Amino acid sequence: MLGLKLPTDPRWVNIVEKNIEEILTDHAFCEQKATSTAISLIVSFPEYTDLVQEMTALVKEEISHFKMVHDKIIERGWVLGRDRRDEYVIQLLKFFPKGGSRTTQLVHRLLYAALIEARSCERFRLLSEELEDKELATFYRNLMVSEANHYTMFLGFARKYGNKKEVDAKWQDLLEYEAEIMRDLGTSETIHG
């Protein structure tokens, strides 16, 4: 369904289970960054009314997810750690060339967002199926459904605003590139790493 070219090795969950505090902190910041992305799209492309409407709803949802993850951290007697670099996103954002028309820039940003949400969804699915901590497994199962909806929403907007054939070709190229990035990741207790 997600179209990812390289699935996460299920053994990644074993790495996560050794440091649940770290994955929750990383996850909280992923939700905060998703909120920021939605706000940035509103600020950068206010003329797309349907996008603004959806991003407004997404801001509310993503910040509520941040709160849910932060509450999990507090429940376990921990505090939110500091944000760290997301090597996955840093590498991913190198794919499309800078510049181009406003429409091209928008399409590229939407495709990046779709892919990040798709990978998050895939990772949440793994956590929901493989974590020994059943409470957290259920938590991630519920979040997985939202992430799948986000991925399809971003991809749908990219196809709506760009030339569908060109967007689909760019999407496939981006998926191939992302698979190469993923070959070197999956070794840390981070949502994308």
VENJO-V648431 format. One record per backbone hydrogen bond with DSSP energy under -1.0 kcal/mol. NH is the residue of the N-H (numbers start at 0). CO is the residue of the C=O. Records with the same first field share a line. If there is no record, write none. Layout:
BEGIN
NH=CO + CO
END
This chain:
BEGIN
11=8
12=9
14=10
15=11
16=12
18=15
22=18
23=19
24=20
25=21
26=22
27=23
28=24
29=25
30=26
31=27
32=28
33=29
34=30
35=31
36=32
37=33
38=34
39=35
40=36
41=37
42=38
43=39
44=40
47=44
48=46
51=47
52=48
53=49
54=50
55=51
56=52
57=53
58=54
59=55
60=56
61=57
62=58
63=59
64=60
65=61
66=62
67=63
68=64
69=65
70=66
71=67
72=68
73=69
74=70
75=71
76=73
77=72
89=85
90=86
91=87
92=88
93=90
94=91
104=100
105=101
106=102
107=103
108=104
109=105
110=106
111=107
112=108
113=109
114=110
115=111
116=112
117=113
118=114
119=115
120=116
121=117
122=118
123=119
124=120
125=121
126=122
127=123
128=124
129=125
130=126
133=131
136=132
137=133
138=134
139=135
140=136
141=137
142=138
143=139
144=140
146=142
147=143
148=144
149=145
150=146
151=147
152=148
153=149
154=150
155=151
156=152
157=153
158=154
159=155
160=156
161=157
166=162
167=163
168=164
169=165
170=166
171=167
172=168
173=169
174=170
175=171
176=172
177=173
178=174
179=175
180=176
181=177
182=178
183=180
184=181
185=192
186=192
189=187
END
